């Protein structure tokens, strides 16, 4: 039973919001952070409380205590294949493909407390795909020396050989699947809000069904790029229930629980890109030449949408849920002229 708290607590928006949203851990955190007002053995109890703070905290002099240890794990498994053509008749080629899966319970910070949602389970954290786990990656690069100029098939001698000789075309192609996406509530339903950044959501959908709703979509009204189906986003927007669990897709966890949906269950939109280059070397003397380079990055000017680390956790309670606001670079042309000696 909570101590008498009077009008102070009832008039605090933080406390009211936490109760309405089913966040008991957030409500309790309100009492602990304002302990001089409520507890007799820590400031006298502003509202006449005779309840001791030690009833609620093993150490009443400590707000929170973090234990730092080395108990995390990660593993990576992959199938890798490569094909290579060494330079022959002016042509070289290399391509590789990787099919992989990476699991971890740690995401690269010195204090990985976000996974410890249920402190009653000790140091157990969730095994999930790493944020940099990309299932499919294909890369290829090639170069072709045009058959003109000294030592080549055509125009081997004379002025025309110098004009058209020393030319080479290059290209780099990359195609890969998307990065892992998590659906989170970030609500303090079991642990305090500061430790609930990765508190996931409840869902009756299978991972396959969620993946079918994830990818690259566009808002039918505004044309805004989205990483989830417009039907999913609109259903969440229309859901005004306190737990946002009446939309048929995703909902916040119930008080005293964490979300039943695993983290990183789906992958966001993939990307592909082609860069090309042109090189022309014109000899002046045996050891000196002039080199002209023209390079085109993203030569087809394809819009590849960027899902950064700050948007990998999609909060279903956010007004920007599902929106994509960043892209990779558009087409960039670069020219260079060098004297090599």
C-alpha positions as CSV (number, residue, x, y, z in Angstrom):
1,X,0.0,0.0,0.0
2,X,1.4,3.4,-1.0
3,X,1.7,6.0,1.7
4,X,-0.6,9.0,1.8
5,X,0.5,11.5,-0.8
6,X,-2.2,14.1,-0.9
7,X,-2.9,16.6,-3.6
8,X,0.8,16.8,-4.6
9,X,0.8,13.5,-6.4
10,X,-2.7,13.8,-7.8
11,X,-1.9,17.1,-9.4
12,X,1.4,15.9,-11.0
13,X,1.0,15.3,-14.7
14,X,3.8,12.7,-14.7
15,X,2.0,10.6,-12.1
16,X,-1.4,11.0,-13.8
17,X,0.0,10.0,-17.2
18,X,1.7,6.9,-15.8
19,X,-1.5,5.7,-14.2
20,X,-3.5,6.3,-17.3
21,X,-1.0,4.5,-19.5
22,X,-0.6,1.5,-17.2
23,X,3.0,2.3,-16.2
24,X,3.2,1.3,-12.5
25,X,7.0,1.3,-12.5
26,X,7.0,4.9,-13.8
27,X,4.5,5.8,-11.0
28,X,6.6,4.2,-8.3
29,X,9.7,6.0,-9.7
30,X,7.8,9.3,-9.1
31,X,7.5,8.5,-5.4
32,X,11.2,7.5,-5.1
33,X,12.5,10.6,-6.9
34,X,10.3,12.7,-4.6
35,X,11.0,10.7,-1.4
36,X,11.4,13.8,0.9
37,X,7.7,14.6,0.3
38,X,6.4,11.1,1.1
39,X,8.6,9.2,3.5
40,X,9.1,10.0,7.2
41,X,12.7,8.7,7.4
42,X,13.8,10.9,4.5
43,X,12.9,14.5,5.2
44,X,10.1,14.1,7.6
45,X,7.2,13.2,5.3
46,X,5.6,16.4,3.9
47,X,2.1,14.9,4.1
48,X,2.3,13.2,7.4
49,X,3.5,9.8,6.3
50,X,4.7,7.4,8.9
51,X,5.7,4.8,6.4
52,X,9.5,4.1,6.2
53,X,11.3,4.3,2.9
54,X,13.1,1.1,3.7
55,X,9.9,-0.8,3.2
56,X,10.2,0.0,-0.5
57,X,14.0,0.2,-1.0
58,X,16.6,-2.1,0.5
59,X,19.0,0.9,0.6
60,X,17.0,4.1,1.2
61,X,20.1,6.2,0.5
62,X,20.4,5.0,-3.0
63,X,18.0,6.0,-5.8
64,X,19.2,3.3,-8.3
65,X,22.3,1.1,-8.4
66,X,23.8,-0.4,-11.6
67,X,25.9,-3.5,-11.7
68,X,28.5,-3.6,-14.4
69,X,29.8,-7.0,-15.4
70,X,31.0,-9.0,-18.4
71,X,28.4,-11.5,-19.2
72,X,27.2,-10.8,-22.8
73,X,27.6,-12.9,-25.9
74,X,27.4,-12.7,-29.6
75,X,27.8,-15.1,-32.5
76,X,27.9,-14.8,-36.3
77,X,27.4,-17.4,-38.9
78,X,27.6,-16.9,-42.7
79,X,27.8,-18.5,-46.1
80,X,30.3,-16.6,-48.2
81,X,31.0,-17.2,-51.9
82,X,33.3,-15.3,-54.3
83,X,34.1,-15.4,-58.0
84,X,37.1,-13.6,-59.4
85,X,38.6,-13.0,-62.9
86,X,42.1,-11.7,-62.8
87,X,43.2,-9.2,-65.4
88,X,42.9,-10.8,-68.9
89,X,42.6,-9.0,-72.2
90,X,42.2,-5.8,-70.3
91,X,39.3,-7.1,-68.2
92,X,39.1,-7.9,-64.4
93,X,36.1,-8.8,-62.3
94,X,35.3,-9.8,-58.7
95,X,32.0,-10.5,-57.0
96,X,31.0,-11.9,-53.6
97,X,27.8,-12.8,-51.8
98,X,27.2,-13.2,-48.1
99,X,24.2,-14.9,-46.4
100,X,24.5,-14.4,-42.7
101,X,22.9,-14.2,-39.3
102,X,24.2,-12.4,-36.2
103,X,22.8,-12.8,-32.7
104,X,23.7,-10.8,-29.6
105,X,22.4,-9.5,-26.3
106,X,24.6,-6.4,-26.4
107,X,24.6,-3.4,-28.6
108,X,28.0,-1.8,-28.2
109,X,27.8,0.5,-25.2
110,X,29.7,0.4,-22.0
111,X,26.5,0.0,-20.0
112,X,23.9,-2.3,-21.6
113,X,21.2,-1.8,-19.1
114,X,18.3,-1.4,-21.6
115,X,17.9,-5.2,-21.9
116,X,17.4,-5.7,-18.2
117,X,13.7,-5.0,-18.1
118,X,12.8,-7.7,-15.6
119,X,15.2,-7.4,-12.7
120,X,13.7,-10.4,-11.0
121,X,15.4,-12.5,-13.7
122,X,18.9,-11.3,-12.8
123,X,21.3,-10.8,-15.7
124,X,19.1,-12.4,-18.3
125,X,18.7,-10.2,-21.4
126,X,17.1,-10.9,-24.8
127,X,18.9,-12.7,-27.5
128,X,18.2,-10.9,-30.7
129,X,19.6,-10.0,-34.1
130,X,22.3,-7.4,-33.9
131,X,21.4,-4.0,-35.3
132,X,24.0,-4.5,-38.1
133,X,22.8,-7.9,-39.0
134,X,22.2,-7.8,-42.8
135,X,20.9,-11.1,-44.2
136,X,21.9,-10.7,-47.8
137,X,24.8,-8.7,-49.3
138,X,26.0,-8.9,-52.9
139,X,29.0,-6.8,-54.1
140,X,30.7,-6.7,-57.5
141,X,33.4,-4.6,-59.1
142,X,35.0,-4.7,-62.6
143,X,37.4,-2.8,-64.8
144,X,37.9,-2.8,-68.5
145,X,40.8,-1.3,-70.4
146,X,39.6,-0.2,-73.8
147,X,41.6,-1.9,-76.7
148,X,43.2,1.3,-78.0
149,X,46.7,2.6,-77.8
150,X,50.2,1.3,-77.2
151,X,50.2,-2.5,-76.8
152,X,46.5,-2.8,-77.5
153,X,44.6,-4.3,-80.5
154,X,43.8,-1.1,-82.3
155,X,45.6,2.3,-82.8
156,X,48.8,0.9,-81.3
157,X,51.0,3.6,-82.8
158,X,50.9,7.3,-83.7
159,X,49.0,10.3,-82.5
160,X,45.6,8.6,-82.6
161,X,47.0,5.9,-80.3
162,X,47.9,8.6,-77.7
163,X,44.5,10.3,-78.1
164,X,42.4,7.2,-77.6
165,X,44.8,5.0,-75.6
166,X,45.0,4.6,-71.9
167,X,41.3,4.6,-71.3
168,X,39.6,2.4,-68.7
169,X,36.0,1.9,-67.4
170,X,35.3,0.9,-63.9
171,X,32.2,0.0,-61.9
172,X,31.1,-1.0,-58.4
173,X,27.7,-2.5,-57.6
174,X,26.2,-3.2,-54.2
175,X,22.8,-4.7,-53.3
176,X,21.8,-5.7,-49.8
177,X,18.7,-6.4,-47.6
178,X,17.6,-4.1,-44.9
179,X,18.7,-3.6,-41.3
180,X,16.7,-5.1,-38.4
181,X,13.8,-3.1,-37.0
182,X,12.2,-3.3,-33.5
183,X,8.7,-2.3,-32.4
184,X,8.9,-0.8,-29.0
185,X,6.6,0.9,-26.4
186,X,9.4,2.5,-24.3
187,X,6.9,2.4,-21.4
188,X,7.7,1.8,-17.7
189,X,5.2,-1.1,-17.3
190,X,7.6,-3.3,-15.3
191,X,10.9,-1.4,-14.8
192,X,11.3,2.3,-14.6
193,X,11.1,4.4,-17.7
194,X,14.8,5.0,-17.8
195,X,15.4,1.3,-18.2
196,X,12.5,0.7,-20.6
197,X,13.9,2.1,-23.8
198,X,13.7,-1.4,-25.4
199,X,10.5,-2.5,-23.9
200,X,8.8,-4.1,-26.9
201,X,5.1,-4.4,-27.7
202,X,2.3,-7.0,-27.7
203,X,1.3,-8.5,-31.0
204,X,-0.8,-11.4,-32.2
205,X,0.9,-11.3,-35.6
206,X,3.5,-13.7,-36.7
207,X,7.0,-12.5,-37.7
208,X,6.1,-13.4,-41.3
209,X,3.0,-11.3,-41.2
210,X,4.9,-8.4,-39.7
211,X,7.6,-8.7,-42.4
212,X,4.9,-8.5,-45.0
213,X,3.8,-5.2,-43.5
214,X,7.5,-3.9,-43.4
215,X,9.5,-2.6,-46.3
216,X,9.1,0.4,-48.5
217,X,5.7,2.0,-48.8
218,X,4.3,5.4,-49.6
219,X,1.5,7.4,-47.9
220,X,-1.3,7.4,-50.5
221,X,-2.2,11.0,-49.6
222,X,1.1,12.8,-49.1
223,X,3.5,10.5,-50.9
224,X,5.7,10.4,-47.7
225,X,8.0,7.3,-47.7
226,X,7.1,4.8,-45.0
227,X,8.8,1.7,-43.7
228,X,5.5,0.1,-42.8
229,X,2.2,-0.5,-44.6
230,X,0.0,2.6,-44.5
231,X,-2.8,0.4,-43.1
232,X,-0.6,-0.4,-40.0
233,X,0.3,3.2,-39.4
234,X,-3.2,4.5,-39.9
235,X,-4.6,1.8,-37.5
236,X,-2.2,3.0,-34.8
237,X,-3.1,6.6,-35.4
238,X,-6.8,5.9,-35.0
239,X,-6.3,3.8,-31.8
240,X,-7.0,6.2,-28.9
241,X,-7.2,3.5,-26.2
242,X,-4.8,4.0,-23.2
243,X,-2.8,0.9,-24.1
244,X,-3.2,1.4,-27.8
245,X,-4.1,-2.2,-28.2
246,X,-7.4,-2.0,-30.1
247,X,-5.9,-1.6,-33.6
248,X,-5.5,-5.4,-34.4
249,X,-1.7,-5.1,-35.1
250,X,0.4,-3.8,-32.2
251,X,-0.3,-2.7,-28.6
252,X,1.5,-1.5,-25.5
253,X,2.2,-4.2,-22.8
254,X,-0.1,-4.5,-19.8
255,X,0.8,-3.1,-16.4
256,X,3.4,-5.3,-14.7
257,X,4.5,-7.0,-17.9
258,X,6.9,-6.5,-20.8
259,X,5.9,-6.8,-24.5
260,X,5.6,-10.3,-25.9
261,X,7.1,-9.4,-29.3
262,X,10.8,-10.1,-29.7
263,X,13.2,-7.3,-30.6
264,X,14.5,-7.0,-34.2
265,X,11.9,-9.4,-35.7
266,X,11.8,-7.8,-39.2
267,X,14.1,-6.1,-41.7
268,X,13.6,-2.6,-43.2
269,X,13.9,-1.7,-46.8
270,X,17.0,-2.8,-48.7
271,X,19.2,-0.8,-51.0
272,X,21.1,-1.2,-54.3
273,X,23.6,1.2,-55.9
274,X,25.9,1.4,-58.9
275,X,29.1,3.6,-59.1
276,X,31.0,4.0,-62.4
277,X,34.2,5.6,-63.4
278,X,36.2,6.6,-66.5
279,X,40.0,7.0,-66.5
280,X,42.2,8.3,-69.3
281,X,46.0,8.3,-68.9
282,X,48.0,10.1,-71.6
283,X,51.8,9.5,-71.6
284,X,54.1,12.5,-71.9
285,X,57.4,10.7,-71.3
286,X,58.3,7.2,-70.2
287,X,57.8,8.1,-66.6
288,X,55.3,11.0,-66.7
289,X,51.7,10.9,-67.7
290,X,48.6,13.1,-67.3
291,X,45.6,11.3,-65.8
292,X,42.0,12.5,-66.2
293,X,39.3,10.8,-64.0
294,X,35.5,11.1,-64.1
295,X,33.5,9.3,-61.4
296,X,29.8,9.0,-61.0
297,X,28.5,7.8,-57.6
298,X,24.9,6.5,-57.7
299,X,25.0,6.9,-61.5
300,X,21.3,6.1,-61.9
301,X,20.4,8.6,-59.2
302,X,18.3,6.0,-57.4
303,X,16.7,7.0,-54.2
304,X,17.9,4.7,-51.5
305,X,16.2,5.3,-48.2
306,X,18.5,5.4,-45.1
307,X,17.3,3.8,-41.8
308,X,19.8,5.1,-39.3
309,X,20.6,3.8,-35.8
310,X,18.2,6.3,-34.3
311,X,15.2,4.9,-36.2
312,X,15.9,1.2,-35.8
313,X,13.7,1.2,-32.7
314,X,10.2,2.2,-33.9
315,X,8.1,3.5,-31.0
316,X,4.4,2.8,-31.7
317,X,3.4,5.7,-29.5
318,X,5.4,8.2,-31.5
319,X,3.7,10.6,-34.0
320,X,6.6,9.8,-36.4
321,X,6.2,6.1,-36.2
322,X,7.1,4.5,-39.6
323,X,8.2,7.6,-41.3
324,X,11.4,7.7,-43.4
325,X,13.1,11.1,-43.4
326,X,16.6,10.3,-44.7
327,X,18.2,9.1,-47.9
328,X,21.6,8.1,-49.1
329,X,23.4,10.5,-51.4
330,X,21.9,11.3,-54.8
331,X,24.0,11.1,-57.9
332,X,27.4,12.8,-57.5
333,X,29.8,13.6,-60.3
334,X,33.5,14.0,-59.6
335,X,36.3,15.1,-61.9
336,X,40.0,15.1,-61.4
337,X,43.1,15.9,-63.4
338,X,46.5,14.7,-62.1
339,X,50.1,14.7,-63.2
340,X,51.8,11.4,-62.4
341,X,55.6,11.1,-62.3
